[in-house]
Amino acid sequence: MDISTQFIADWIEYSISDKPDELDDKFYTVEHLHELGFQQDHNELWAFIIKVYEQDIPDKALAALGAGPLEELLSMAGELYIDKVEALCRKSSKFKKLLAIVWKSSISDDVWQRICKVRGVAW
């Protein structure tokens, strides 16, 4: 599945909703992103994260992006993406804020140490 503008809009709407159970038609976005985390190639998940991060989105959506897709990507393939994450943190305070929502969960110790060095204050 190509990550379309509509897919992103549906995911944002679902992620910021106070009543997500009323948006069952948008839940497919969460399921698809979760499936992407288990694929061999994580480039589509990374592309989604970047496309959403680059938009002007509410903090609630930014938090959902960090605690969901970004945390999952770093748990599944952190070694492959940590250089990109560090580079974005050096250039963008918004990306540092995004990374600050990530919890360690199953992220490797090496990747987690690198995250802690570049991210903003946890929120």
C-alpha positions in Angstrom: 0.0 0.0 0.0 1.3 3.4 -0.9 1.1 5.9 1.9 -1.4 8.4 0.4 -2.4 11.8 1.6 -5.8 10.2 2.5 -4.1 7.5 4.5 -2.2 10.1 6.5 -5.3 12.2 7.0 -7.2 9.2 8.3 -4.4 8.3 10.6 -4.2 11.8 12.0 -7.9 12.0 12.5 -7.9 8.6 14.3 -4.9 9.5 16.5 -6.3 12.8 17.7 -9.9 11.7 18.2 -11.3 11.7 21.7 -13.7 8.9 20.5 -11.6 6.6 18.3 -14.1 3.8 18.7 -16.5 5.9 16.6 -13.9 6.0 13.8 -13.7 2.2 13.0 -13.3 3.1 9.4 -10.0 4.8 10.2 -8.5 2.0 12.3 -7.1 0.3 9.2 -4.3 2.9 9.3 -3.1 1.7 12.7 -3.3 -1.9 11.6 -1.4 -1.2 8.4 1.4 0.7 10.2 1.7 -2.1 12.8 2.1 -4.6 9.9 4.8 -2.4 8.3 6.8 -2.8 11.5 7.1 -6.5 11.0 8.3 -6.3 7.3 11.8 -6.9 6.3 12.0 -3.5 4.6 11.0 -0.6 7.0 11.3 2.2 4.4 7.6 2.6 4.0 7.1 3.0 7.7 10.0 5.5 7.8 8.5 7.4 4.9 5.1 7.6 6.8 6.8 9.0 9.9 8.6 11.6 7.9 5.5 12.6 5.9 3.5 13.1 9.0 6.2 14.7 11.0 6.7 17.3 8.3 3.1 18.4 8.5 1.7 21.0 10.9 0.0 18.5 13.2 -1.4 18.9 16.8 0.8 17.7 19.7 -1.6 14.8 20.3 -0.9 13.5 16.8 2.9 14.1 17.3 2.7 12.1 20.5 0.8 9.3 18.8 3.5 9.3 16.0 6.3 9.0 18.5 4.7 6.5 20.8 3.4 4.4 17.9 5.1 4.2 14.5 8.5 5.7 15.5 8.8 3.6 18.7 7.9 0.5 16.7 10.4 1.3 14.0 13.2 1.9 16.5 12.2 -1.4 18.3 12.3 -3.4 15.1 15.0 -1.8 13.1 16.7 0.9 15.3 20.2 0.0 14.2 19.2 0.7 10.6 17.6 4.1 11.3 19.4 5.6 14.3 21.8 7.6 12.1 18.9 9.2 10.3 17.2 9.9 13.6 20.3 11.5 15.0 20.7 13.6 11.9 17.1 14.9 12.0 17.5 15.7 15.7 20.5 17.9 15.0 18.5 19.8 12.4 15.0 19.9 13.9 13.7 20.8 17.4 10.4 19.3 16.3 12.0 15.9 15.6 13.7 16.1 19.0 10.2 16.7 20.5 8.9 13.7 18.5 11.7 11.5 19.7 11.2 12.6 23.3 7.9 10.7 23.4 9.5 7.4 22.6 9.9 4.9 25.4 12.6 2.3 25.5 10.3 -0.7 25.3 12.2 -3.3 23.2 14.7 -0.8 21.7 18.2 -2.2 21.9 20.4 -0.7 24.6 22.9 0.7 22.1 20.2 2.5 20.1 18.5 3.7 23.3 21.7 5.3 24.5 22.1 7.1 21.2 18.4 8.2 21.4 18.9 9.6 24.9 21.9 11.7 23.8 20.0 13.5 21.0 16.3 13.7 22.0 14.6 16.5 23.9 13.1 16.3 27.3 10.6 13.4 27.7 7.0 14.6 27.8 
